[in-house]
Amino acid sequence: MFLEDYDRIRASIQKDGFTPTLETRISLFLTACKAVNLPFLSLSSFAPAGGPLWQASHSQLFRESEAMALLMRVTHWSMLPLVYVQSAGLTAPIYAECLDTGFTGWPASSDSLGIEAMALGHALLATVRLTPIVPAGQLATHPYAVALMRIEQENGRLLQTQIRRLKDGYAAVPIETREEIIARKTDVVKAAFGRFLQSLA
C-alpha cells in the first residue's frame, strides 16, 4: 500500500532534496498525528502512579511530545501561506476523528484510556510511515531525514505497547468489537494518510 506514492516522492527528493515546502508539509502532518494523542494520554496518566498504565501512558506522552519538539527544531519552515492552508485540509480528518473519539467506548475498570482512543493511537503509529520516502545515500544523512527515522524507530516501540494494551487491557470487550473498532480507526487514518501522500507525490 502507498508504494507508488512513496516511489514518486522519493524520486522527487532525490532530484530536489528536502525543500522547506516539503519539510513543512510533512512536519505539519506528523505533528497532527502526535498532537491528537496528547489529550488522551494526559488524562490517562491520572491512573494510580507507578502502575503499568501510568508508566505506559507517561512514557508515550513524553515520547510523542519529544517527537513534536524535534520536528519544530529541525524543520526548515516554509514562508508560503498556501502550504499551511493546504495542510490544514489534509490534517482535518485526523483532528475530527480525535474530537469524535472521547473517553467513552469500553474503558476497562483498570484503564481510563478508552479503547476508541487507544485504537486511534494504534492506527496512527501503525499506518503513518515516512521513512520509505528517504533516498539511500547522502540524503539519508540529511538532518531532516535522520529526524524522520528517529521518530519512526520510536513509533515502533510505542506500537508494541499499544498492541499489548489493546489485546490485554480490555478483557470485558468482545474480541469482535475490539477488532471492529481498530479496523474503523485504521480505515480513517489510512484514508487521510493516503490523501496526504498523494498531495506530496
N, C-alpha and C positions, 0 to 999 in steps of 0.2 A: 504494500500500500504506500502511496505517495512517491514511489520510486522515480517516476518520470519527472515530477516536480523537483525532487532532490537533485536529479542529474542536471536539469536546466539551471537551477540556482548555483550549483557547484561550478558549472561551466562559466557562468557569469562572474562568479568570484575569481575564478582562475584568470579571467580576462581583465577585470577591472579592480580586483581587490575588495577589501571591506570598506565600502564608502560610508560616509556619515549617514546618508539616507537609509542604506541597508541596515547598518548597526542600530539606528534609531527605531526602525520598524520592528526589528527582531526584539530589541530590548523592551519596547512598549508591550509587545505581545507576551513575552516571558514574564514581565513584571505583573501583568494582569493575572497570569496563571498562578503566580505566587501570592499575590495580594488577596485573592478570593479565599485562600485557605486560612489567612491570619485571624479573621474574626472567630472562626470555629475553633481553631487551635488555642486561641487566647482564653475562651470560655471553658474549653475542655481542661485546661491546665488548673482549673479550680478544684479538680478532684483531689482527694487526700494526698498531701505531699509525700513523696518518697515511693508511692505505689507505682506499679508498672504503667498505668495510664498516664500518671503525672510525668513520669520520666520520658515516655514516648512523645507526649504532646509538647513538653518543653523542648526536647531535642529537635523536633520537627519545626516548632515555632522559630527557634533561633537559626536553624539551617535555612529555612525559607527567607527569613529576614536578612541573613547574611548574603544569600544569592541576590536579593534585590539591591542591597548596598553595593555589591560587587559590580552589578550592571550599571548602577548610577556612576560609579567611578571610572569604569573602563570604556564606556560608550562615548564615541565622538558624536555628539548630538547635532542633528540637522537643524538648520535655521529656516527651513521651509515650512510654513504653517500647514500646507496641504498634507504633508506627511502625517501630522498629528490628527488632522480631521479624518483622513482615510483609516488610520489605525484605530480611532475611536469606533468606527463602524465594524471593524474586524474583531475587536475585543468585546463588543456589546453583548453577543450571545453568552459569553462566559460570565460576565457580570450579572446578566439576567438570570442565569442558572443559579448563581450564588444567592441572589435575592429570593429565589423561589425555594431554596433548599431548607433553610432554617434548621432548628434543632429538634423538630418532630421527626417522626419516621423511625420508630422502633429503637430508641436508645435503650440499651441494657441497663439494669439497675447499677451495675458497676462501671458504666461507661457513659459519661454525659455527652459524648460526641455522637450525634445521631448517625445512623447508617447512611442516610442520604448525603450528609456532609462528608463522611468517610469515603463513600463511593465516588463522589465528585473529585476529592483529592487523589484517589487512586487512579481515576481516569486521566487526570491531568499529568500525573507522574508517568503513567504507562504510555501515553499517546504522544505527548509533545516532545519530540526528539529533533534536535537541530544539528548535532554533530555530523550527520551524513552530508551536510552542505559544505563542510570544511574540506578543501582540496588537500591532497597529500603534498608533502614537500615543505618549502619555506613558509607558505601561507599558514600551515598548521601550527607554526610557532608565533604567529601574529598574536598580540595580547588579547584581542577580542576573541579569537578562536580558542585560545587557551582558557579564557573565562567560560566560554560555552562548554568546553569539555569538562572543566572542573565542576560546573553546575550539574551537568548530566551524570557525572560519576556519583555525586551526592544524591541525585534523584534516584539512582538505582538502589542505594542503601535505604532511602526513605520508603521506596516502593515495597521492599521486602517486609518492612514493619507494617505497612498498610495492609498487605496481603494477609499477614498473620492476624491482624486485628479484625479484618473482615471475616476471616474464617472462624476465629475462636471467640471473638468478643460479642457475638450476637446470637447466642445459643437459642434464645427464645424466638428468633425469626426463622421461619422455614427456609430451607436452602433454596427452594424455587423462588421465594420472594427476594432473597438476597441477590440471586443471580439476575433477576429481572431488574432490580434497582441498579445494579452495576452495569448491566447492558444498556439501560436507558441513559445513564450518565455518560457512558463511553460513546454512545451514538452522538450525543450533543457535542462532546469535546472533539470527536473525530471530524464532525461536520465543520466546526469552527476552525480547527487546525488545517483542514483541507483547503478551505477558502483562503486562509492566511498564506499557505504555501503557494497556492495558485497566484495570489497577488504578487508574491516575490518572483515567481517564475515568469 
